[in-house]
Amino acid sequence: MNCEIIPINEISWRIEDSGVRCFLLTGSEKALLIDSGRELHTARDIAESLTDLPVMLLNTHADGDHTGSNEQFESFYMHPDEEAHFRRGGRGGTIIPVREGDILDLGGRELRIIDLPGHTPGSIAVLDVGNRVLISGDPVQEHGRIFMFGAHRNMENYIRSLEHLETFTAEFDEIWPSHADIPISPALIRKLHDGALDVLDGKVAGSPVEVHGNQVIAYDLGFCTLLCDQ
């Protein structure tokens, strides 16, 4: 396991785990772990080594590289549209539903939920209101690969979600994604939107590749790659 803990500032950390990252955010009363890793199965232990505050967990979505340590928590925040995906394989734990507009208050640090369906049905982003940062999960990446293949992905919803997210850009100065470059600019949202539209319109040439045993088509946008069924 290749895990690195990197302080961002006095109240935020990122935990790098084999190509995916988790975030730990603290307020004056509570701490929130955003996602729980891929190969990492001790994310709670790591979080509790960084703060004395009680640690809660929120999942941006239910893909396996974001839920590796969920079993360490009896309950966790997740969009209800992710439950069916998460429960495959018999995984337990109590899901506390969160949806667009919900606020998690860590004590002087408000985190607002934004719905971003498309990559998965219940993908969400987290807006750190006072610090003007968006934690985007997988839908917004630079120099990464966004998985858009498989039955639970939907390109049309993804494009609509990017349009929706763009309405919030006056409220954050930078984006912290779960993969690839960090931080990235809010301007990337429009570039991803336009690139995804070009893929749907057949304006981008695709190349066949194999990803985790799946034959998919890779669309290289220059700044990011979309992996699609066709």
N, C-alpha and C positions, 0 to 999 in steps of 0.2 A: 504494500500500500504506500502510495506517494502522497503524503498530506503535508501542506504547508499553511501555517497560520500567519496572516499578514495584517497588522494593525492599519486601518485606514485613517482613523483619528481616535480621540480619547473615548468615543462612545460607539465605535463601529469597527468590526473586523471582517475579513473575508477568509474563508477556509477553503483552500484549493485541494481538490480531491480527484486526481486522475482525469483532468480535463473538464471538470465541472466544479462550480464553487457554491458554497453556502455563505450566508451572511449572519453575523450576530450583531444585533442592535440593542443598545441599552438606553433606558430612561432613568428617572429618579426612583421608580418603584418596581419595574419589571424589565426583563430582557426577552427578546424575541429572536429565535433562530429561524431563518428563512431557508427552507429546504434542509435535507439531512444527509446528502451525499450519495455517492455511487458505491465504491468499494468500502467506504467508511461506514462502520457500524457502531461508532463510539462518539457520534457528534454531540450528544448531550454531555458526555464527560468532558469533551473539549470545551464546550460552551461554559460549563460550570467551573472549569479551571480558570476562565477569563473574567468571571463576575461572581459576586456573592448574591446577586439578585435572583429571584425565581425565574427559571427559563421556560418559556412557552415555545411551541413549534408551529410554524405555518408553512404549508407546501404551496408553491406557485402552481404546481400541477402534479399529476400522479405518476409520471414516467419513472422508471426504476432508478435512474441516475439522480433523482431528486428525493428519493424516499428511503435511502439505504439504512437509515438509523431510526425510522419511525417506530420500530418496536420498542425503543427505549422510552417512549411516551405513551401514557394511557390514553391521552386525547391530543388532538392537534387541529388547527384551523385548515380548512380546505374548501374549495367551491364544491357544492353538492353534485354538480355535473361530472365531477371526477371520481365519484364513489365507485361506480361500476368498474372503471378501469383499475382503480386501486385495489378493489377486493378480489380481482383475478388471482388465483393461487391461494385464496383463503386467508388473506391478510386481515388482521384484527385491528382493534383500537377504535376509539370513539371519534367520529368526525364532527367538529364544531363548524357549522356552515358559515362561510363568509361570501359576500356578494358585493357588487358595485355599490360604492358609497359608504360601506361599513367603515368605522374608525376603530383602530386598536390604539389605545392610549397607554404608553409605557410609563407615563408620569412625566409631563412636560415634553413629550415627544409623540406627536400624533402621526399614525400611519393610516393612509386611506387606501381602500381596495378599489382597483379598476379592473373591470372584466375585459379579457382579451381572448375570446374563443377563436379557434381556428387551428392552432398548433395542436391543442387538445380542446375538448368541449368546454372545460372549465378552467382554462388557463387564466391566471390573474397576474397583475402587476401591483406593486406596493409603492405608493407615493409617500416619501418621508417629507411631510409638509413643511416643517420649519427649516429643514436642511436643504430643501429644494433639490432632492435626488429622487430619481425613479429607479426602483429595482424591478427589472423587466422580465425575469425568468428567461424562457427561450425565444419568444417571438421577435425580439430585437437583438441582433448581434452584428458585430463587424469583424470580418475575416474569420467567421465561423461557418458552421453548416447547420441549417435549420431543417429539421425533419418534417416533411410534409407528405410522407407516404404512409399508407396504412388506413384501415377503416375509420379510425377516430380522428383523422385529420381532415380539414376542409379549407381549401384555398380561398373560396369566396368569402367565408367567414373571417379568415385571416386578413384579407384585404380590408373588409369592413372594420375590423378591430384596429388596424393601423390608422384608418381614417378617424375612428373614435379617439384613439390615443393622441392623435395630433391636436385635438381640441384642448388638451391639457398642457401643451408644451410651454405656455407662459408661466406654468407653475413649477418647472424644474429646469435646472441648468446643466445637469449631466445625467447619464444613464449608467447603472451598474448591471450588466447582464450576467447570466449564469455561465456563459461560455465565451471563450475568445477574448478580444481586447476589452480592457477596462481602464478608465471610464470611456464612454463614447458620447458623441454629440446628439442632442435631440433632432438635428437635421437628418440623421440617418433614417428616421421613421418615414419621411417622405420618399427617400431613395428606395427603401424596401418596398413601400407601397407601389411605386412606379415600376420597380423591377418585377414584382409579383404579377402585376397587370400585364407586363410584357411577356412573361412566361405563359400566362393564360391565352394571350393573343397570338402566340406562336412566333414572337419576335426574337426569342432567345434560343439559340441552338443548345440542345441537351446532349449529354454523353452518358451511355449506360455504365453503371458502376455497381459493385456489390457492397452492401452495408449490412453488417450483422446477419449475413445469410440471405438478405433480400436483394433481388434485382431491381434497381431503381434508376431513375434518370436524374443526373446532376445538372443543374442550370447555374453556371458560374456568372454572377452579376458583376464581377470585378472586385466588389467590396464584401461579398458574402455569397454563399452557395445555397440554393434551395434544392432539397432532395425530394423528388416527387415520384408518384406511381407511373406517370407517363409524360 
